[in-house]
């Protein structure tokens, strides 16, 4: 998959590296802004079974 992406990016090695970095940053941004907030209520992290006594 990564080889396919690398072969289809335009430019020389430095341009491809820059575009790859921008793509990774865009994926991270989308995950933190949209995917993780959407999935947070569905995850059981706040289901605590230990009582404070």
C-alpha positions in Angstrom: 0.0 0.0 0.0 2.7 2.5 0.9 4.7 1.6 -2.2 1.6 2.3 -4.3 1.1 5.7 -2.6 4.8 6.6 -3.1 4.7 5.7 -6.8 1.7 7.8 -7.4 2.9 10.9 -5.7 4.3 13.6 -8.1 7.8 15.1 -8.0 11.2 14.0 -6.9 12.1 12.3 -3.6 12.0 15.5 -1.5 8.6 16.6 -2.9 7.2 13.1 -2.3 8.6 13.1 1.3 7.0 16.5 2.0 3.6 15.4 0.5 3.8 12.1 2.5 4.4 14.1 5.7 1.5 16.4 4.9 -0.8 13.3 4.3 0.2 11.8 7.6 -0.5 15.1 9.4 -3.9 15.4 7.7 -4.8 11.8 8.8 -3.8 12.6 12.4 -5.8 15.8 12.3 -8.9 14.1 11.0 -8.6 11.4 13.7 -8.2 13.8 16.6 -10.9 16.3 15.4 -13.6 13.9 14.1 -13.1 10.2 14.7 -11.9 10.1 18.3 -14.6 12.5 19.6 -17.2 10.5 17.8 -16.0 7.2 19.2 -15.4 8.4 22.8 -18.9 7.8 24.1 -18.9 4.3 22.6 -15.8 3.2 24.5 -16.1 1.8 28.0 -13.3 3.9 29.7 -15.7 5.6 32.1 -17.4 2.4 33.2 -15.8 2.0 36.6 -16.7 -0.9 38.8 -14.7 0.0 41.9 -16.6 2.1 44.6 -14.9 4.6 46.9 -15.7 3.4 50.4 
